Amino acid sequence: MREACTRTLRPAPKQPAPSVNRMSETAHDTPAASVTAMVDHVLALAATWTAWDGIPAPVDDRVYTPHKAIRRVADHMIDHLSELEARLAGEEPRPDHWHASAITTEADRAPFTEEDLEEARSRLTRLARIWANRLEALTAEQLDDSPGEGWSFRELARHLAGSTYYADALGDLS
């Protein structure tokens, strides 16, 4: 495991989240719907996290907590939105300098309260709306033959939909 953890770890979920490679757009009609469905899924699970017992959940070589899962989903959405906007503007995307899920901060270990859930709902639904508005404004050609290097914007949205991984690491705690 990459990080030191002095607390006891919860057993890994019996069925880990599907990887990005196993997800397909057939589950959702459009790239925008893929992103908004991902946020709906994350927030449905997050609604149960006020019952979290404070024990991080190990998945693969990382550990997850409610705050870390929300942080990773939001950061992932911001990171790829920045990439998409830069590429549309003909610029090189700025690299991020986040430690991503490789670290678990003290803030990640804090109890997850109703207020935290309200904040997550506000933050993630607004980010999802920004994504949906941007993706819906693009033509099919822009979605599939996107400027700059990297995935097409359709593939980028499909990749982003895989952010359910972070929430699924904790699962339903009700």
Backbone hydrogen bonds, N-H to C=O, Kabsch-Sander energy under -0.5 kcal/mol:
donor,donor_aa,acceptor,acceptor_aa,energy
2,R,61,D,-1.4
10,R,56,P,-2.5
22,R,19,S,-1.1
23,M,19,S,-0.7
23,M,20,V,-1.0
27,A,24,S,-1.3
28,H,25,E,-1.8
34,S,30,T,-1.8
35,V,31,P,-1.8
36,T,32,A,-2.5
37,A,33,A,-2.4
38,M,34,S,-1.7
39,V,35,V,-2.0
40,D,36,T,-2.4
41,H,37,A,-2.4
42,V,38,M,-2.6
43,L,39,V,-2.8
44,A,40,D,-2.0
45,L,41,H,-2.0
46,A,42,V,-2.8
47,A,43,L,-1.6
48,T,45,L,-2.2
49,W,46,A,-1.5
51,A,48,T,-1.4
52,W,49,W,-1.9
57,A,64,Y,-3.0
59,V,62,R,-2.4
62,R,59,V,-2.3
64,Y,57,A,-2.5
67,H,108,D,-0.6
68,K,108,D,-0.5
69,A,65,T,-2.5
70,I,66,P,-2.3
71,R,67,H,-2.6
72,R,68,K,-2.8
73,V,69,A,-2.3
74,A,70,I,-2.6
75,D,71,R,-2.9
76,H,72,R,-2.5
77,M,73,V,-2.3
78,I,74,A,-2.6
79,D,75,D,-3.0
80,H,76,H,-2.1
81,L,77,M,-1.8
82,S,78,I,-2.6
83,E,79,D,-1.8
84,L,80,H,-2.6
85,E,81,L,-2.7
86,A,82,S,-2.3
87,R,83,E,-2.5
88,L,84,L,-2.3
89,A,85,E,-1.7
90,G,87,R,-1.1
91,E,86,A,-3.0
102,A,99,H,-1.8
103,I,100,A,-0.7
109,R,105,T,-0.9
109,R,106,E,-0.7
110,A,107,A,-1.2
113,T,111,P,-0.7
117,L,113,T,-2.2
118,E,114,E,-2.4
119,E,115,E,-2.3
120,A,116,D,-2.6
121,R,117,L,-2.7
122,S,118,E,-2.3
123,R,119,E,-2.9
124,L,120,A,-3.0
125,T,121,R,-2.1
126,R,122,S,-1.7
127,L,123,R,-2.2
128,A,124,L,-2.6
129,R,125,T,-2.0
130,I,126,R,-2.2
131,W,127,L,-2.5
132,A,128,A,-3.0
133,N,129,R,-2.9
134,R,130,I,-2.3
135,L,131,W,-3.1
136,E,132,A,-2.7
137,A,133,N,-1.0
137,A,134,R,-0.5
138,L,134,R,-0.6
138,L,135,L,-1.0
143,L,139,T,-2.3
144,D,140,A,-2.0
145,D,141,E,-3.2
153,F,142,Q,-0.6
154,R,143,L,-2.5
156,L,152,S,-2.5
157,A,153,F,-2.2
158,R,154,R,-2.0
159,H,155,E,-2.7
160,L,156,L,-2.6
161,A,157,A,-2.0
162,G,158,R,-0.6
162,G,159,H,-1.4
163,S,160,L,-2.3
164,T,161,A,-1.2
165,Y,162,G,-2.1
166,Y,163,S,-1.2
167,A,163,S,-0.8
168,D,164,T,-3.2
169,A,165,Y,-1.4
170,L,166,Y,-0.6
170,L,167,A,-1.1
171,G,167,A,-2.7
173,L,171,G,-0.6
